Each structure stands twice: as C-alpha cells, then as structure tokens.
Amino acid sequence: TEIGLGFRSSIHHKLEGDGFSPFHAAGTPMSGKFDSPEIVTLGIRQAVSENLSLLAGVEWANWSRFKELRIVAPGPDLVTPEDWKDSWYFSLGGEYAYSDALTLRAGAAYEKSPVPDATRTPRVPDNDRFWLSAGASYKINDTMTAHMAYSHVFMDDGDINLPASFP
C-alpha cells in the first residue's frame, strides 16, 4: 500500500492592463487581484497482485475564497459576483503490468465544479464533469519509457440565467 498527500499553496496574482467597459473608454488602465485556491490531494495505491494495482484519489480546492471578480479602474469598479464553492475531484483506476515492458492503465473520475448555477457566466461556463481515461507505458530500454494516454471529459451544458443589469 502506498499513500501520498500533497498540498499546493494559494498564489496571489496582480492583474494589470488597459481595457474598456460601458463606463470606460478603450485604453483605460485597469487592475485586479486574484488568489488561486489552496489544493489538497490524497492518493492511494494498493497492490492486489504482482501485476495489478488499484488506485484512488481525492482532491479538494478552496474555491470558496472567490467571492467576486473586481476590476479597479478610474470611476466605478467593475464587479462580477462569483460566490464559488469549494471543488472536489474523486478518481478510481487500475494499473496492470502486462509484461516487464508494457503497463496498461484505465480509470474514471468525477469532478464537482466550483461554479454555482446562480453565478455561472458565459466567461466561465463550467459545470460538473465525468472523466474516462486509458493509457499505457512501454519501457523502450533502461533509460527511456514511452507514455501514452487518452482522456475524454463529459460535461453537461451549464445553465446561465443572468439579470438584465449584469456588467
């Protein structure tokens, strides 16, 4: 049994540039701040036999910190309410060592979007999604291995119901 725990800290971003809006002419200097979420990941790998291992993972991201997108400019700020929720990602998979050179992998995952229906916009039309993945590794020699993988993501369309006063 192998267990892994990972942590990725938040990163503070400062955005600067020129833009325009219904309240600002083209070329108006604008700025904003954005803090990415902290992310905690837990993974488990269990050997079932000499050739077969089962894998599971879960990941949490602190998106609930993202309450609004505020762009600061001369005059009125441009504010978009976000009110995102924490997101979760769950995965299950398997790995089969077909030979000393070839390993096959497959898995599935579910990812809960942080974007609530009430504040989904055309800018970020995110929604919950399911993943199916398959892959293989082939050991070419002692110093070189080729990895191949394919993932297909299934995501429903997200409803967008914005008020007429949306900026």
Secondary structure as UniProt FT lines:
FT   STRAND          2..8
FT   STRAND          12..21
FT   TURN            22..23
FT   STRAND          24..35
FT   STRAND          39..47
FT   STRAND          52..61
FT   HELIX           63..65
FT   STRAND          68..72
FT   STRAND          78..81
FT   STRAND          87..97
FT   STRAND          102..112
FT   HELIX           117..119
FT   TURN            122..123
FT   STRAND          129..141
FT   TURN            142..143
FT   STRAND          144..155
FT   TURN            164..165
//
